[in-house]
Structures are given as structure tokens and as C-alpha cells.
Amino acid sequence: MNYRSTRNSALKVTSAHAITKGLSDEGGLFVPESIPQFTKDELLAMCDKSYADRAYDIFSRLLTDFTPEEVRHCVDSAYNDKNFDTDNIAEISHLLTGTYVLELWHGPTCAFKDMALQILPYLLTTSAKKTVDGKEIAILVATSGDTGKAALEGFKDVDGTSITVFYPEDGVSRMQKRQMTTQEGKNVHVCAVKGNFDDCQNGVKAIFTDNAFADKLAQNNILLSSANSINWGRLAPQIVYYVSTYVELVKNKEVEFGEKINIVVPTGNFGNILAAYYAKLMGIPVNKLICASNSNNVLTDFINTGIYDRNRKFFTTVSPSMDILISSNLERLLYHLSGDNDAVINDWFGKLKTDGKYEISADVKAKVSELFYAGCCNDEDTKATIKDTFDKYSYLLDTHTAVAVKVYEDYRKNTGDETKTVIASTANPYKFSGAVYEAVGGVIDTDDEFEIIDRLEKQTNTKMPAPLAATKNKEVRFTGSVEKQEMPGVVLDFLKS
Ligand SMILES: *Cc1c(COP(=O)(O)O)cnc(C)c1O
């Protein structure tokens, strides 16, 4: 099975090529040319398999140019009890009967990005061996907080790779910053940017599309690649946990095979919810995909009106990993829904670049409305939801997951839909302990993050996960901060060093 570019349907490449390159030369994203489907029997057979074995089944169908041994090596290296603190890899908790919280944060950095970034280095080095053997891969990442750390953990000291991470100076939580600036490993570099996440992402995209820059690197036998969710190697692993969750619910007799579920996803770059859409296409019975945004509600407006308009105020919220005005992965969805029409994608995303705005056609808008429901939630409601959920169920939500829970409650009220529902939980609450502590009634009168964590533990009778506790005594290695236009220089200096 081949992959196409959303901006050039004539281009056909293998999955190894798509994963190595990250972004197509003309700026398009790679998408599968057809979506493999699982039969009922194939899905039922997954019930008795481990997470790694379910991942094996799914990757075997998506990465058809990998040998069975290569797929095996990738899934076994990533999804084991050394990297995750539970054998199940992802855990399913219950709030109410029929409302499940899918905990995607049992990996080394306590956010859902680990689900993909623990396997991406293996997918990427396997792919590179097939396509550009002998070249060193330089990974560039723009992060709103969680991707950066998860990518650093995934790639640290992986032979033949290096990684540079850019984050918005004032746009990440204190714990996220600490996790990144204390990162260990000899092939890693971290740098703050004076700007927001979109500035970081645009800066990285500009480097990727700069041919002169690529030539300079090529002379040194270095190839740029991306660990952002624009890379297919990030998206494919995210499909696995939606498929796995459905078969797990069937196995546990929570749902009957064939019964539809809703999936709620706290959304930023549209990667996680797009993976749920792919899981649906691959055969998971889904009723509605519910897209939850914080005050940066560009996706809520888009799904409700068909108009994407990034010309709006940018808010820094208590759910910083969703503080995004350009949701890159939406391009993949619109490509599929428009019938692989690269011309309209070039038109719409050209307009996004020049005017910051585009409107999709009525027929694509109708398809979007059929598949998705969208809602948003401000900081005040996010905190109220954390408190409420803790009071009612003794379950402590992080700020991102709380956005999803609130939007789901609104959905249920507005529609009366009682379909069983899986809510993707994207981070452990201790990654955002300040806001979570305030939400449950705490007062912040200290700069000491670990003092706040201590109080949150006592007040809620919960525990900070071990990987976060370990950052306490680590040395800060990276203190640099640059303007957006200085980003290429930072990359060159690091790669030359
Ligand atoms: C990255 C992230 C999100 C947003 O996910 P997208 O795939 O960008 O939509 C939500 N919550 C947390 C905690 C994240 O790290």
C-alpha cells in the first residue's frame, strides 16, 4: 500500500519514505491511498492479544513495505513494561456506567504523546535504512509542551539520530519546561522561542521547506525529519489505542461487538482525533467523534460553520497543549472527505497561508457535520469540571482531559445521546499541578512546583508519577531562548557541534 501527498495526488511513496520525509516537498502531508479494513473475525481475534500484538496487526496492514520481523521489532521495543507503568499500556477507567476514561499517559513522560513517540524512533530508523541508508537523521520538533519531552525521551541516544526541540517561552507549564530543560542524552538540544506555539511550528515548517538549508545539511550527510504529528509515523501508532480500546471493551463485555461508541478527544493539532477517525475507517463502530477545544476554539467554529478562520485572539490557557490556532492534521481529514482532491486542498490551504482563512465546500461541510460534534470550554469551566469530577468520582483529571469531559457533558445535555463513550485522557494531572491544585480549592502562594505537588498529593490522596518525581534533582542543561527568525541558526549550530 502506498501513500500520497495531500497536495499532489500523483505522488506515490512507500510508508518508509513517508515516515522518513515527514512532510512532502510541496508542503503536503502523507496519507494512505486506501484504508485497510479489519473484518469482525480479525477484530474479535485481537481480544485475547496484548497491546503490542494488536499494534502488530495494525502496523502490518498500514506499513506493508516493512517485513514482519521489522514490525515485530518496532512494536516490541516500544510497548513493554520497561517503558510503560502498566502491562496494558493504555488503561481504561470508569467514571459513570458507560463513560470510560482512556488513560493514555502511562508512558515515560506522563502524556499521550508517548503512545506514538516511544515507537517512532524505531519506525523511523527502520524506514531510513530502506530509503536513505547511512544518512544521519536530524529530528526537528515544535512543541506546545508534551511532544517535545516525549520526542526527547524517544530519541535520546538513538544511533544515527539527533533531535532539536523548540518550545514557546511562556507557553508551557513549569513542569513541562523542567522536563525538557533537564533532558539527558548526547544527541539532544532544547531551545525556547520568544513567541507562541504557532510561531514555533511555522518556524520549523519554514526550515523544512527551505531547499538551500536542506542542501547545506545534505553536504554533511544529514537529512531533516519531523516528530510532529504531521509525520505519518506519529499518527499510525495513535490508531492502535482506539482499536485496542474497542476490542478491550468487547472483551470485558462493556460493549457488544458492533455496538457503536462515541469518542471524545481534547484537541489541538487534530492528530489524536484524526487517529480516531482512521480507527473508524478501519472498522471500529463509531457514532460521533467529539472534538473538544479550550478557548482557542478555532476548530469548534470550523466544525459548526465550515469556515476555518485563524484571525482571532490567541489565548494562553490552563490546557497549553491545546493552545493552537492552526490544526495541521485537519488537512488530512479534508483530503479524504473531498475524495482525494489535491486541487481543493491546495486552494484552501493556500488561502489559509495568505488570508488566514478558508471555507470548505457544502458537500465536505456536510460530511464533517455527520462525523463530528464540536464544543469548547474556557479555563473557569475547565477548573470547575476538575473539582466536580473529583468530588463526584474521586477521579483527578488533568486540565486537557477536563476540557473533554465538559464538552462531553454539554454534548450529552444538548443531544440526549446515551451512546457509550470513551473520553481520551491525554495527560497525568501532575503535569499541570498548579492549575489542578487551584481547581480543587488550593491557593498558590509559592513558586516551588514541588511544594504545590506535595500539597496536591495530600489534599487529593493521589500520587505524583515516578518520572515527574525524578526531575526534581536533575540539572537544568538548556537555558537558551531565541527570536523566531533565529531558529535555523540554532539548528545549524547544534548539528555542526
Ligand atoms: C498534544 C496534546 C493534546 C492535543 O493533541 P492533538 O493531537 O494535537 O490534537 C491534548 N492534550 C495533551 C495533554 C497533549 O499533550
The ligand as an ORCA input file, in Angstrom:
! r2SCAN-3c Opt
* xyz 0 1
  C      -0.797     17.222     22.338
  C      -1.843     17.223     23.389
  C      -3.198     17.429     23.071
  C      -3.663     17.731     21.672
  O      -3.499     16.644     20.804
  P      -3.538     16.855     19.212
  O      -3.175     15.554     18.627
  O      -2.543     17.933     18.921
  O      -4.916     17.285     18.881
  C      -4.112     17.348     24.093
  N      -3.736     17.121     25.376
  C      -2.446     16.938     25.713
  C      -2.096     16.710     27.139
  C      -1.466     16.965     24.744
  O      -0.182     16.776     25.073
*
